[in-house]
Amino acid sequence: MLALIVRPALTSLGDLNPGTPAFNLWVGLLFFIPVAIGGVFGLLGGYLTDLLGRRRVLVWSILLYAFSACAASYAASVPELVVFRCTTMIGVSVEYVAALAWLAELFPHPKQRESVLAYTQSFYALGGLMVVGAYYLAVTYAERFPAIRDGHEAWRYTLLSGIIPAIPLIFVRPFLPESPVWREKRSQGTLKRPRIRELFRPALRRTTLITTLLVACSIALGYGALQHTVRIVPGLAEVRNLAPRQVEQTVSNVQMFQELGSLTGRAIFALLVVRVVTQRRRLRICFGPMLIAISWLFFYAATHSLALLRVGVFLATLLFNALHSFWGNYLPRVYPTHLRGTGESFAVNIGGKTIGVSAALATTQLANVMPGSGAGARLAYSAGTVALLACVAGLIGSFWLPEPKGEQLPD
């Protein structure tokens, strides 16, 4: 959602001009601060997931991010938008970890569990397509919608659509079962109290450090590069002279290709997950081609034509989301029941959403000094540079990735 609305929101709330150092700084901060804060609180959410149960934390985190997204649509200033984006990302960060632990423990059969985790993560992309649809409708029909803060700005209606996930949740909540593994251990009094320091005891230290580093490299590809692709679109020669509404419709069209790549990548991973056995090989299948795709996208396609940009962003997002799905399947298999939420949360929220997301700041600041024919080209080259470094670090780090011991979840 932020990739689509950040440019019009900053122009409206902050009276900032795209491509200027002040604008780039606020873009970087809007990408970094909410996700970093979400990561810190997400670590707490992982701890609460192990302490209070998967279902309870899952439900409340979804409600938090849905209503925070709604509140953000009424923001009157950039700092206010940042605050509501922070609470949105806290909910998202907690929900992701709770959902992984919950799903992994609902399905004890290894192949079934792998498939369920992979296929359910495919629906992540459908949420992205919903956002693209909401933005396109808002851009096209904003004047017909009820006013928000005495105006009809498309980015506000797009944020407002974030309340949609809460609606089905209200109806399905009574039917959601608690994790049988967690519930049984809790009722028998054998569930150990989770402690973060246990993640660094000798048996788990290497797993925690390597997964944290590699998740950081993975998330850096998204926030340091792919999230900025739609901001390059207005600078293309084919788009530059279009009417404002047509520009935003073109932006949403490119984002649609990105989300279709996301859906395809997760679906392909779901098909391959039970066929490629070793985790290191799965990881290299994602990182290796990503290195090629990201180079072609940002150093050539993004500065030459809209058609090439669509193809490039589809392929790069396909590979990125296969990589994202990898962690959803891998992390539940390397931590015991009482630490599953905490361990997943440390890798995803500290590694990915605190360390990895700092790539957004690196990209936006590097764009100020990167050579290029315009703001779009400078942004493309800076995003490509940051993504290349993340890919290389990920490939090197994959050699130290611990393989899970057996197919069953650790007790």
RAUR-V808002 format. One record per pair of residues at least 24 apart in sequence whose C-alpha atoms are under 7 Angstrom apart, sorted by the first residue. I is the first residue (numbers start at 1). J is the second residue. Records with the same first field share a line. If there is no record, write none. Layout:
BEGIN
I=J ; J
END
This chain:
BEGIN
1=131
3=227 ; 228 ; 230
4=230
5=155
8=155
9=155
10=78
13=76 ; 77 ; 78
14=78
19=375
21=368
24=364 ; 365
25=364 ; 365
28=360 ; 361 ; 364
29=361
30=82
31=360
32=357 ; 358 ; 360 ; 361
34=82 ; 85 ; 86 ; 89
35=86 ; 89 ; 353 ; 354 ; 357
36=353 ; 354
37=86 ; 90
38=86 ; 89 ; 90 ; 93
39=90 ; 93 ; 349 ; 350 ; 353 ; 354
40=349 ; 350
41=90
42=90 ; 93 ; 94 ; 345 ; 349
43=342 ; 345 ; 346 ; 349
45=94
46=94 ; 97 ; 98 ; 341 ; 342 ; 345
47=194 ; 341 ; 342
49=98 ; 341
50=194 ; 338 ; 339 ; 341 ; 342
51=193 ; 194
54=98 ; 101 ; 102 ; 178 ; 179
55=178
57=98
58=95 ; 98 ; 99
61=91 ; 92 ; 94 ; 95
62=91 ; 95 ; 166
63=166
64=88 ; 91
65=89 ; 91 ; 92
66=162 ; 163 ; 165 ; 166
67=163
69=159 ; 160 ; 162 ; 163
70=159 ; 160 ; 162 ; 163
72=159
73=156 ; 157 ; 159 ; 160
74=148 ; 149
93=349
97=341 ; 344 ; 345
98=341
100=328
101=332 ; 340 ; 341
102=179
104=332
105=179 ; 181
106=179 ; 180
110=407 ; 408
111=274
114=273 ; 274 ; 329
115=270
117=328 ; 329
118=266 ; 269 ; 270 ; 325 ; 329
119=267 ; 270
121=266 ; 325
122=263 ; 266 ; 267
125=259 ; 262 ; 263
126=263
128=259
129=256 ; 259
131=158
132=252 ; 255 ; 256
134=158 ; 161
135=252
136=249 ; 252
139=245 ; 248 ; 249
191=338
192=338
193=338
194=338 ; 339
196=342
199=343
207=402
208=347
210=400 ; 401
211=347
212=347 ; 351
213=351
214=394 ; 397
215=347 ; 348 ; 351 ; 352
216=351 ; 352 ; 355 ; 356
217=356 ; 390 ; 391 ; 393 ; 394
219=352 ; 356 ; 357
220=356 ; 357 ; 359 ; 387 ; 390
221=387 ; 390
223=357 ; 359 ; 360
224=359 ; 360 ; 363 ; 383 ; 386 ; 387
225=383 ; 384 ; 387
230=254 ; 255
232=376 ; 379 ; 380
235=375 ; 376
236=303 ; 305
254=310
257=310 ; 314
258=313 ; 314 ; 317
260=314
261=314 ; 315 ; 317 ; 318
262=317 ; 318 ; 321
264=318
265=318 ; 319 ; 321 ; 322
266=321 ; 322 ; 325
269=322
279=403
280=398 ; 399 ; 401
283=323 ; 398
284=395
286=319 ; 322 ; 323
287=391 ; 394 ; 395
290=316 ; 319
291=388 ; 391
294=384 ; 387
295=384
298=380 ; 381 ; 383 ; 384
299=380 ; 381 ; 384
302=380
303=377
333=404 ; 409 ; 410
334=404 ; 410
335=410
336=410 ; 411
337=410 ; 411
359=386
END
